[in-house]
Amino acid sequence: MNIPKIYFKLSKKFKDGGTLKEELDQFGNLLETEISDIFTTEKQLTRESKNILENYFKTNDELCPSDSSSLNQYSLGSNYIPSKAICFATDGTGNPFCMDFLNGEMPRIIFWDDGNLEWRIIADSIENFFNLFDPD
């Protein structure tokens, strides 16, 4: 999993966080979040990804399956295990944004939506993710 080089440049621009331009993801679905903490070094990305993905999502008994009738092409459900993902930021309540490399070298961006208790695809690239936000 190679982190896109543009990520490090963009992460510095958003080092103080970011606010959504509109309450929509790249695909026009409602998105209510913000960038609170962003990880700007490879060491930090590795450490925080391990902490978030291994220590929380694989051991949290409170997670329950999403209603499959609510899933759309961008919903991954609550049972999705982002095994090829790197978390790069969190929102104000600690929900992670991750680069998901499941489909190859160009990661899609997924987000843990705690309102629906599911993973969602919110952008098809890191550039399109950051285009959703204005830096604070």
QUIVEN-V286731 format. One record per pair of residues at least 6 apart in sequence whose ideal C-beta (glycine too) atoms are under 8 Angstrom apart, sorted by the first residue. I is the first residue (numbers start at 1). J is the second residue. Records with the same first field share a line. If there is no record, write none. Layout:
I->J / J
This chain:
1->84 / 86 / 99 / 101 / 107
2->105
3->42 / 45 / 86 / 99
4->99 / 106 / 107 / 125 / 126
6->126 / 127
7->88 / 99 / 126
8->40
10->126 / 127 / 130
11->38 / 39 / 40 / 88 / 89
12->40
13->130 / 135
14->35 / 38 / 89 / 130 / 133 / 135 / 136
15->38 / 40
16->135 / 136
17->34 / 35 / 36 / 37 / 38 / 135 / 136
18->34 / 35 / 130 / 133 / 134 / 135 / 136
19->34 / 35 / 133 / 134 / 136
20->31 / 32 / 33 / 34 / 132 / 133 / 134
21->132 / 133 / 134
22->132
23->30 / 31 / 32
24->30 / 31 / 132
25->31 / 74 / 111 / 120 / 122 / 123 / 132
26->122 / 123 / 124 / 128 / 129 / 131 / 132
27->74 / 121 / 122
29->72 / 74 / 120 / 122
31->111 / 122 / 132
32->115
33->91 / 92 / 95 / 111
34->91 / 92 / 133
35->89 / 91 / 97 / 133 / 136
36->89 / 90 / 91 / 92
37->89 / 90
38->88 / 89
39->45 / 48 / 87 / 88 / 89
45->86 / 87 / 88
46->86
48->87
49->85 / 86 / 87 / 98
52->87 / 90 / 96
53->82 / 85 / 87 / 96 / 98
57->63 / 81 / 82 / 112
58->81
63->78 / 117
64->78 / 117
65->77 / 78 / 79
66->75 / 77 / 78 / 79 / 116 / 117 / 118
68->77
70->116
71->77 / 118
74->120 / 121 / 122
75->116 / 118 / 119 / 120 / 121
76->110 / 118 / 119 / 120 / 121
77->118 / 119
78->117 / 118 / 119
80->118 / 119
82->98 / 100 / 102 / 110 / 119
83->102
84->100 / 101 / 102
85->98 / 99 / 100 / 101 / 102 / 107 / 110
86->98 / 99 / 101 / 107
87->96 / 97 / 98
88->97 / 98 / 99
89->96 / 97
90->96 / 97
91->97
93->114
95->111 / 112 / 113 / 114
96->111 / 112
97->109 / 110 / 111 / 122 / 129
98->109 / 110 / 111
99->107 / 108 / 109 / 126
100->107 / 108 / 109 / 110 / 121
101->107
102->108
106->125
107->125 / 126
108->121 / 123 / 124 / 125
109->121 / 122 / 123 / 124 / 125 / 126 / 128 / 129
110->119 / 120 / 121 / 122
111->119 / 120 / 122
112->118 / 119
113->119 / 120
122->129 / 132
123->129 / 131 / 132
